[in-house]
């Protein structure tokens, strides 16, 4: 199925909208950053040669840590004025002169260091220098961060807060990115009603389209929740065809079991290759996959049971979305955890069972408590899935994981 991943064409977006997306271009800097020599702190711009050796050990000391005895303990320099951050008026420093500067202010010509306020008396017209500085101290030189021609953000980088800041710093308003894949989610079933209505006898709320749409957004997709789709062949085909033209992935829940599902599959087979099969996993062993329409859009058929549908989405659909986003690691983080109680599974099927992952504060070891009881007994309970923060992955050859045994666990990390 990974081969079916369809990445949308790159689009150019405002940098404020690019967070979390993969950069699709090499952003080459045209200007240096910073664009001019600037003060890194509030203080006094000086020529280092005028103050070097003043004061005690430190920046003004010689290599042996002793003060140059030929220089006075302190000196006084006239202050030519204040240079504020954002000042655009050129200024020039004369020998044995200082200029008061704010953080970010442009350095006057000939000045090569900034004297921190704490090493002075803070004077306005004249400043008493208590300690010297070396050349370059507390100055951000032109191009210290980025030089013209440097790559600020590389193609394939996931744009986060730092990348947004760097793009702004180099003057980029827009950037080419791989957009979020568009996922359409719908439910089929004559028993379904939307949550805005009161269910009648034999009716149930449409849980799947809401839950699966949320799972799609959590995976990073742009989701269109279509909701309940009629099973009438003509109407169903019209709805699905309409979604194929605007989606990279289509998810249909409730289309893998019973006579109604056979009618759904018959309609979908008119739009492309569609196969429903039994997978050696549980829950959700019966599921379908195909590629529909002229663009061969990946389409998934999921069980009607909400827990099974969410587990199948997690195992099958989510990795496809992550690959479409360009993520290098499409699968959830897997950690080994020690079982706190027996975990029953189904021999011959790989289990993806609900659990709560914890960590021993003393040893750092991961521990897992299974939720939901024996297979089939409560596999339908959505409440236990809501309590789970992991899926316990039980090998197909295992019927049970004993207390104290180590098992792989997929951590269902919450976004935000």
N, C-alpha and C positions, 0 to 999 in steps of 0.2 A: 504493500500500500504506500510505502514511502516514495516509490517511484511515481505515484500519482499526484504528489504534492505540486500544486500550481501556485507559483508566486505571482502576485499582481505586478503589472508594469510599474517601474519607479515613477514617482510623482514629486513635484517640487512643492514644498510646503513652507509656511512661516516657521522659523526656528522655535517659536513658542508652542507649536503643534507637533514638533518632531520628537519629543521625549518618548523613549521606549521603542522607537523604530530604528531599523538598521540603515545606516548611511549608505547611499548608492553611488557616491562619487568621492574622488579625492579632493578635499577642500584645500586648495593651495593658497597660502597667504600672499597678498600683494604688498602689504605694508609691514614694517617691523612692529613688534609689540614688546615694550612700549614704544611709541613713536618718537620719543624725545627723552633725553636724560632728565630724570625727575627725582625729587626728594622722596626717600622711603619713609621718613619720619618728620615730625615737626622739629625744627631746630634752626641752625644757622649754616648757610652755605659758605664754605671757606676754601681757600687754597691750603691743601694739607701741608705744604712746605712752610706755611706761616705758623702752624700750630704744632707740628710734629715735635715730640720731645717734651712738650709742656706737661706738667703734672707728674703723678706717680706711675707705678708699674701698670702695664696694660698697653693700650693702643699707642700711647706716647712713650713707651719704654724701648730701650735698646734690646739686642738679642739676649743679653744676660739677665734681663728683667729689672735692670737698674735705670734710674732716670739719668738722662744726659745732663751732667753737671754744668755743661756750658750753656744750657738753656735755663731761663728763669722758671720758677715754680708756677707762675701764671702770667698771662699778658692780657692787655685790653685792646680790642679792635673797634674801630668805628663801624656803625651799622648803616648801610646805604639805604635801607628801607625794607618793606615787607613785600614778598612775592607770594601771592595767593594761588591756590590750586585753580587751574583754569585761566590763569593770566596769559594773555597773548602778546604782551609788550616785551620785546627783547630787552635784555639787561646784560651788563658786563661788570664783572667784579674787578676791582683794582687790587694790586698787591697790598697785603696787610690790611684787608678790608673784609667785612662779613655782610651777609644779607639774611634777614629773617625769612624763613621759608615754611610753608605749610606742607603737610604730606601730599604728594602728588603734584606739587608745584614744579614748573620747569626750572632747571638749574641755570644760573647765570653763566655766561661765558667766562672761562678761566677757573671757575669753581670746580673742584674734583672730589669734594667730600661734604658731608653734612655733620655738623657738630650737634649731638643731642642736647636738649635743653638742660638735662640733669648735670651736664658737665660745664655749665655756665651759670652766671648769676641772673640770666633772663633779661638783661638790659635792653632798652629800646634804642637809644641813640648810640650807646657804646655797650659792648658786651665783654665781660671779664671771662676769659677762657681758663678753666681750671684743669683741663685735661685735653691732650691733643688727639687727633685722628689720622689714620693713614689714608692714602689716596684710594678712592672708590668706596670708602666707608659710608653706609647708609644712603647709597645712590643706586637707583635702578637705571642701568644703562640702556640706551637705545638698542632694541632687539634682544634684550636679555631673555625674554620668553620665547619669541618667535622671530625668525629672520625672513625677509621676502624670499619666496620660493619654497619655504618649509611647508610640509603637509600638516595642517592643523588638526583635521579629522580624517582618518583613513576610511576608504570604502570597506564595508563589512563591520564597522564599529557600531555597537548599540549606543544610541545617543542618550546620555544621561544628563544630570544637572551640570557636571563639569564640562561636557561637550557643548551644551547649550551656551554656557558662559563663555567658552572659548570662541564659539561661532560669533557671539555678540561682540567679543573683544576684537575680533579681526574684521568686524563690519559686515558680516553676512546676515542679510535679512531672511533669506530663504535657502533651503538646502534640499538636495535630491535624496529621497528616501524610498525604501521599499514599504509600501503602505500595508496596513493590517489586512489580512485576507478576509473577504466577505463571506459570512456563513449564514445560510438560511435554515431556520429550525421550524419544523411543523409537526403536528400530531394528527393521527388518523384514528378513528374509532367512533362507532355510533353511540357509544355510551358516554362520550365526553361532553362536558359543558364548560364554558369559561368561568373563571372565578367571580365574574361580575353577576352570575346568575345563581339561583338556588337549585341544586340538583333534585330531580324528581326520582321516582322509584326506578331503580336500576341504573341510575346515572352517577357519574363520578366527575370530580373536577379534573380539568386538564392540568396535570402537574408537570408533565414532561416538557412542554414547550417553554415553560418558565424556567425550570431547573436546568435544562440543556442550554438555553440561551445564556443563563448566568455562567455556566461552565465554559461556554465559548468565549465570553468576555474575559473570564479569568485566564483563559489560555492566551489572550491577546488579540482575539479576532474582533472585527466589526460585525455585530450580529443583527440580523433582521428576524425577529420572532414573528413568524407568519401566524402561529396559533393553530386552531383546529381547521383541518382541511376536509371538505366533503369527500365521501367515498364514491360518489357518482363518477364514473369513468371520464366523462367529458370535462366536468368541473375540475377533477383531480389533475387531469393532464394539463389543462390551462394554467392552473396554479403552479404546478411544478415547472412547466416550460417557462413561465414568467420569471421564476426564481433562478433558473439555469443561466439566464442572460445577465444576471446581476450578482452571481455568486462564484466563489472559488470552491466552496464546499456546501453540499446540501445534506441535512440530517432530517430523517423522517422517523418518528417514534411510533410504535404500535403497528408495524407493518411486517412482522415476521411470524405470526402465529394465527391459526384459525382461517375460516373461509373468507372473512373480510380481507385478511392480509393477502390471500391468493389473488383477489381482484386488484388490490393495489399493485402487487408485483406484475400482474399482467399489463397494467397501464404503463408502468415504468419500463417494462421490457420493450415497449413500442418506441421508447426514447433512447435506448442504448442497451449496452450489456449490463445485466443485473443478475446476480447470483445470491441465493440464500442458502446458507450451509450451516453445519454444526461445527463450532470451534471447540477445541479441547481446553476450555476454560470454564470457570463458574465464578459468580453468576453470569448470565447472559450468554450461554453457549450457542444459542440460535441467533444468527445475525446475518445481515446482507450487505453486500458491497457491489457497486457498479460504477460505470462512467457513462454519463448521460449527455445527450445533446451533441451538436456539432463540435463543441469545444471539449467534449469528454470530461465533463465536470465530475469530480469524485462525489458519489452519493452513498450515504450510509443508511441502512435500515436497522433500527434498534428495537429492542423488546418494549412491550407496553408497560412492564413493571418498572416504576421509577428508579428503584435501586439498581436493577440490572441495567437499565438504560444509562444511568450515570456511570456505572463501572465500565461498561463497554465504551462510552464516550471517553473516559479517562484513558483506557488502554489503547483504543484504536484511533479515535478522532483527534484527541488533543495532540499527539505527536505529529500528525499531519499538519495541524495549524502551526505548531512551533517550527516545523521545517519550512513552511511557507513564509514565516517571519524571518527566516534566515538564521535561526538559533542553531548554534553548534551542538548543543545538547538538547535533544528533543524530549527525552524521557525525564521523569521525576528523579530526584536524588534518591538513591538506594543506600540504606544503611543496615548493618547487621544488628539485630536486637534479640535479647533473650526473652523467651515467652514466660509470662507470669502465671499462665494457666494453660491447660490443654487446648489445642486448636484443631477442630475437626475439619476435614476436607473431603473431597471426592476423588477416589483413585482414578487415574486416567485423565483427569482434568487439572489444569493449572489453576490454583485458587487465588483470587484477588479479594481478600476478606477484610471487613472493616475492623479497625483497631484504634487504640489510643497509644501513642508513642510517648514515652517518658525518658528521663535521663537520671541516673543515679548521681546525686550531687557529690558523693565521696569518690566514686571510681570513674565517673564519666561514662559508664557503660549505658547503652540504650536498652530500654525495657519496653515490652509491648504487652498490652492487655487486649485480648480479642473481644469483639462485641458481636452480639446477634445470636449466639448460641449455635446449635448444630445446623448443618446445611439443610435448607428447606424449611426448618422450623420457624424461622422469622426472617428469611432472606428478603422479604418484601417490606420490612419495616424501615421507613424513611427516617424515623426519629434516630435510630442508631447510626445511620450514615451521617446525620447532622452532627452527632457527637464525635464521630471519628476524625482523627487528624492524620491517618495513614491507611494504607492498604497492605495487609500482610500477604506476601507472595509465597504460596505453598507449592512446592514442586508437584508435578502431575503424578509422580510415583508415590507420593506420601498420602496416607489416609489420615494421619494425625501428627501434629507437632506436640511433643510432650513438654510438660512444664520444665523449664530450665534449658531447653534446647534453643539454639540460635537459628533465626530465620531472617530472610531478607524482608525489608520493609520499605515501601515507597512513601516518602514523606509528602503529605499533601499540604505544602506550605501555603498559607493564605497571603494574598497580595494586599499591600497597603498595611 
